[in-house]
Amino acid sequence: MTTTRREQILDTAATLFAERGFHGVSVHDIGSACGISGPALYKHFAGKDDVLTQSLTSISQRLLDEGRSRSRAAGSPDAALGALIAWHIEFALSHPALIVIQEREWANLRVEGRREVRALQLAYIDIWVDVLRRLRDDLDAAEARAAVQATFGLLNSTPHSARISATAMQSRLWTMARSALLA
């Protein structure tokens, strides 16, 4: 898969924001890390704020789209849950910088960016809640949402806890997430 310049900028900026914090990174730093001048970023983004917003909205949209796709393609609620868990683990292990900036830089998003990211995230959570409630009819929507969000906390802890091989971590997270959701 070919990475576009825009995607390269977003990936690079996410890594820099995760390492140094939003305020510790300049447009020049992002451009330099991408092999372009800082002002060249303005061909793709309105500014550093826009880079942060687009980093979080694009990954939130990707989580949502892939979550929908995988749950629809599954032949049963159990298979859908497995597909969602596998997808989120794949994301968590391959994009730790995005998890860190979501957690740490939320306050630096402009209001409209927060609104857009939150709407995408809530739609993604709703997919999980619907699947979980088909498996656990004893849970009302609020209880299912709490279980899903707690499971996301577990899965999204990987930037801080993944001290074993990716394969071992994937297996451990799978077991823990499934057990937590179905407990």
C-alpha positions in Angstrom: 0.0 0.0 0.0 1.4 3.4 -1.0 1.4 6.0 1.7 0.4 9.5 0.6 2.3 12.6 1.8 -0.7 13.5 3.9 -0.7 10.1 5.6 3.1 10.4 6.1 2.6 13.8 7.8 -0.1 12.5 10.0 1.9 9.4 11.1 5.0 11.4 11.7 3.2 14.1 13.6 1.4 11.5 15.8 4.8 10.0 16.7 6.2 13.4 17.5 3.2 14.5 19.5 3.3 11.2 21.5 7.0 11.7 22.2 7.2 15.4 23.0 3.6 16.6 23.5 1.6 18.8 21.2 3.2 22.0 22.5 6.7 20.5 22.2 6.4 20.1 18.5 6.5 22.8 15.9 5.3 22.8 12.2 9.0 22.9 11.4 9.7 19.8 13.4 7.0 17.9 11.6 8.1 19.1 8.2 11.8 18.3 9.0 10.9 14.8 10.1 9.0 14.3 6.9 11.8 15.6 4.7 9.9 18.8 3.7 9.9 22.4 4.9 7.6 23.4 7.7 5.6 25.7 5.4 5.1 22.9 2.9 2.7 21.3 5.5 0.3 24.1 4.7 -0.4 22.5 1.3 -2.0 19.7 3.3 -3.2 21.2 6.6 -4.3 24.5 7.9 -1.8 24.3 10.7 -0.5 22.2 13.6 -4.0 22.2 15.2 -5.4 20.8 12.0 -2.8 18.1 12.0 -3.8 17.0 15.5 -7.5 17.1 14.7 -7.0 15.1 11.4 -4.8 12.6 13.2 -7.6 11.8 15.6 -10.6 12.1 13.3 -9.0 10.0 10.6 -8.1 7.1 13.0 -11.5 7.4 14.6 -13.2 7.1 11.2 -11.0 4.2 10.3 -11.8 2.4 13.6 -15.5 3.0 12.9 -15.4 1.9 9.2 -13.4 -1.2 10.0 -15.5 -2.1 13.0 -18.7 -1.9 10.9 -17.2 -3.9 8.1 -15.9 -6.7 10.4 -19.0 -7.0 12.5 -21.2 -7.1 9.3 -19.0 -9.8 7.7 -19.2 -12.0 10.8 -21.7 -14.9 10.7 -22.8 -14.6 14.3 -22.7 -12.3 17.2 -19.9 -14.4 18.7 -17.9 -14.1 15.5 -18.7 -10.4 15.4 -17.3 -9.9 18.9 -14.2 -11.8 18.0 -13.7 -9.7 14.9 -14.1 -6.5 16.9 -11.7 -7.6 19.5 -9.1 -8.7 16.9 -9.5 -5.4 15.1 -9.1 -3.2 18.2 -6.0 -5.2 19.3 -4.5 -4.9 15.9 -5.1 -1.1 16.1 -3.8 -0.8 19.6 -0.6 -2.7 18.9 0.2 -1.0 15.6 -0.7 2.6 16.5 0.4 3.3 20.1 1.2 7.0 19.3 -2.4 7.6 18.4 -3.6 6.1 21.7 -1.1 8.3 23.6 -2.1 11.5 21.8 -5.9 10.7 22.2 -5.3 10.3 25.9 -2.9 13.2 26.5 -3.7 15.8 23.9 -7.5 15.8 24.0 -7.5 19.2 25.7 -5.5 20.7 22.8 -8.2 19.8 20.2 -10.5 22.6 19.2 -14.1 22.3 20.2 -15.3 21.3 16.7 -12.5 18.7 16.5 -13.5 17.2 19.8 -17.1 17.1 18.7 -16.2 15.2 15.5 -13.9 12.8 17.2 -16.3 12.1 20.0 -19.2 11.4 17.5 -17.1 8.9 15.6 -15.9 7.3 18.8 -19.5 7.0 20.1 -20.6 5.4 16.9 -17.7 2.9 17.2 -18.7 2.1 20.8 -22.3 1.6 19.7 -21.2 -1.2 17.3 -19.6 -3.0 20.2 -22.6 -2.4 22.5 -25.0 -3.8 19.9 -22.9 -6.9 19.4 -22.4 -7.4 23.1 -26.1 -7.1 23.9 -26.9 -9.8 21.4 -24.6 -12.1 23.4 -25.5 -10.8 26.8 -29.2 -10.0 26.9 -29.0 -9.5 30.6 -27.1 -6.2 30.1 -29.0 -3.0 29.4 -27.4 -0.5 27.1 -25.7 1.5 29.9 -24.2 -1.7 31.4 -23.0 -2.9 28.0 -21.5 0.5 27.2 -19.7 0.5 30.6 -18.3 -3.0 29.8 -17.1 -1.9 26.4 -15.5 1.3 27.5 -13.7 -0.6 30.4 -12.5 -3.1 27.8 -11.2 -0.3 25.6 -9.3 1.0 28.7 -7.6 -2.4 28.9 -6.9 -2.6 25.2 -5.7 1.0 24.9 -3.3 0.5 27.8 -0.8 -1.2 25.5 1.4 1.8 24.9 2.1 1.7 28.6 2.0 -2.1 29.2 3.2 -4.0 26.2 6.4 -5.4 27.5 6.1 -8.9 25.9 6.2 -9.9 22.3 3.4 -8.6 20.0 2.1 -12.1 19.5 2.1 -12.9 23.2 0.4 -9.5 23.9 -2.2 -10.1 21.3 -3.1 -13.4 22.8 -3.1 -12.0 26.3 -5.3 -9.1 25.3 -7.7 -11.3 23.3 -8.3 -13.6 26.4 -8.7 -10.7 28.8 -11.0 -8.6 26.6 -13.3 -11.5 25.7 -13.4 -12.6 29.4 -14.1 -9.1 30.5 -16.9 -8.5 28.1 -18.6 -11.9 28.6 -18.2 -12.0 32.4 
